[in-house]
Amino acid sequence: MRILVLGGDGYLGWPTAMYLSARGHDVAVLDNAVRRQYDHELGSGSLVPIESLRTRIRVWEETTGRRIESFHGDLTDADFAYETIRRFGPESIVHFAEQRAAPYSMIDRKHAVYTQTNNIVGTLNVMFAMGELDRDIHLVKLGTMGEYGTPNIDIEEGWLEVEHNGRSDRVLYPKRPGSFYHLSKVHDSHNLEFGCRIWGLRVTDLNQGIVYGQQTEETALDARLATRFDYDAVFGTVLNRFAIQAVLGRPLSVYGAGTQTRAVIDIRDTVECIRLACENPAEQGEFRVFNQATESFSLAEMAKIVANSYPGQVDVEYVDNPRVEQENHYYAFTHTALESLGLEPHLLSDTLLTSMFGIIEQHRDRVDLDALRPTVRWREAISSRSS
């Protein structure tokens, strides 16, 4: 099928575009290159060097003979969003094109407003373009498990059956997000469900856990096809930080008590989940939610796995938690939909042993130790920095 990948220059967007292309789909990518601008703003960057999108596409085409079309522009520009969808004529749209970091959204007022405006308006423009141009397009939208927060009941896949005063109904699962970024994803979900209910759109909302790993079968074909490896305290994930600290012989910095539990998924499983969702689309008018995560661990458990997996001495230290979050909580989530479509998950410990440590060792001289320190604190987001 024809698949348009929004945010196709990003950490997940680029590997996904190659993965879909390698499996016979006609793929185009759309990006405005703003993720690379965040690096300049924050003075950080990918641990693994990455090429320009133009170079990536050229190398992919030379290596595989498979073409990837490219569109450069911003989804908050409605005319651009409409024209791209009209020109490419996708059967599926994969939507990664959002500011994806919770800490970035919590820096100050400016970054919170930017995150919500960029994410929500861009998604609304895609929705309206689908509604006006082709309501048969299937939108595969990347959400986040962070939308749910840490409820004291099991997390179902997007919907909840409730009984109240002798009556029952099926409602969207209640959300309690923990940052302005996660709030933007909740707003996306509500807007998309509305579009399905009112216009008959087709949407699969993938509430994804923390993604770890940097290498897929396609990125390994040529060093110039590599995707990002973010490790800084704003865009990097906790697992990336722990793995780097282990390789560098530094203590693993666990926020707070380390009892906070997170859902996780391997990057190889992410791209496969996208393929499965595209090739098994939602029905007309269906807002379908998949919890795209395969395992869950507390931060302390993640640190222990990293320490036990690394072939060397690893210490763990507990530091003040810069976030405002429950540290002791119940956490259990349903994740059967993607497995029922054929997903065979990879395990966290296997990924660390076979991939991450070796990649970090190869590029250890590029690590900026200052970038590992948390600088954004949730309770300070309304400080004078918002001016």
Buried (B, 14 or more C-beta within 10 A) or exposed (E): BBBBBBBBBBBBBBBBBBBBBBBEBBBBBBBBEBBBEBBEEBEBBBBBEBBEBEEBBBBBEEBBEBEBBBBBBBBBBBEBBBBBBEEBEBBBBBBBBBBBBBBBBBBBBEBBEBBBEBBBBBBBBBBBBBBEEEBEBBBBBBBBBBBBBBBEEEBBBBBBEEEEEEEEEEEBBEBBBBBBBBBBBBBBBBBBBEBBEEBBBBBBBBBBBBBBBBBBEBBEBBEBBBBBBBBBBBBBBBBBBBBBBBBEEBBBBBBBEBBBBBBBBBBBBBBBBBBBBBBBBBEEBBBBBBBBBBBBBBBBBBBBBBBEBBEEEBEBEBEEBBBEBBBEBEBEBEBEBBEEBEBEBBEBEEBBBEBBBEBBEEBEEBBEEEBBEBBBBBEBBEEEEBE
